Amino acid sequence: MTEAALPFTTMTIKPELAGVLRQLRPGQKLRITHTVRVGSQSWPAVVTGTFRHLGSLATGIATHRLPQDDIIIPTIHLTKDNQELTSVTLDEHTRIEVLA
């Protein structure tokens, strides 16, 4: 089986996260832990679901400025157990666990 290609992003994907992303296959059960921070408080947000695909999300300033204003981040698309479709954008603090 060949490794999956990483999506185009403007951020650097840490090698350990890149290794996990390259091994993901549709149908795998995942638990993704994302750290949410508001002000000085932070807490984990956890989502569990079945991996559908890996993509990119273009964000940025909503004005006509320089192309460098665009920020493109990796995004994992999942299906939760209740069949809800969800997406999680990744950052340097995201943890991904492949469940058995």
Secondary structure, DSSP 8 states (H G I E B T S, - for coil): ---------SS---HHHHHHHHH--TT-EEEEEEEEEETTEEEEEEEEEEEEEEEEEEEE-SSS--GGGEEEEEEEEEE-TTS-EEEEE--TT-EEEEE-
